[in-house]
Amino acid sequence: MTLPPPEPPGGPQPPTPIDPLPPPAPAPSPVPDPADPIAPPPSGPQPV
């Protein structure tokens, strides 16, 4: 029966990624939709 390889000091280390993923691309800014209820109301007197 062969013994398992000794663990490195400090406990088992996570495997190093061979090909790390590139940083995610910045999300494009959403285009303001005039019909979007979240958009601020237009300036000027508001109907009651």
C-alpha positions in Angstrom: 0.0 0.0 0.0 1.5 3.3 -1.1 1.2 6.4 1.1 -0.5 9.5 -0.3 1.8 12.4 -1.2 2.5 14.7 1.7 0.4 17.8 1.9 2.3 21.1 1.5 2.7 23.1 4.7 -0.4 25.1 5.7 -2.9 22.5 4.6 -4.0 21.4 1.1 -3.6 24.2 -1.4 -6.3 24.9 -4.1 -5.3 23.9 -7.6 -3.9 26.8 -9.5 -6.0 27.6 -12.6 -4.0 26.9 -15.8 -6.1 29.3 -17.9 -7.7 32.0 -15.7 -10.9 33.5 -17.0 -10.5 37.1 -18.4 -12.1 39.9 -16.4 -15.8 40.4 -17.2 -16.5 43.1 -19.7 -18.3 46.2 -18.2 -22.1 46.0 -18.7 -23.3 48.5 -21.3 -25.2 51.4 -19.7 -28.9 50.9 -20.2 -30.6 53.3 -22.7 -33.1 55.6 -20.8 -36.6 54.6 -21.9 -39.1 57.5 -21.9 -41.8 55.0 -20.9 -39.7 53.6 -18.0 -41.6 54.1 -14.8 -38.3 54.2 -12.9 -37.1 57.2 -14.9 -37.5 60.6 -13.2 -40.5 62.6 -14.3 -39.9 65.4 -16.8 -39.3 68.9 -15.4 -42.2 71.3 -15.3 -45.6 71.3 -13.6 -46.9 67.8 -12.9 -50.6 66.9 -13.3 -52.2 66.1 -10.0 
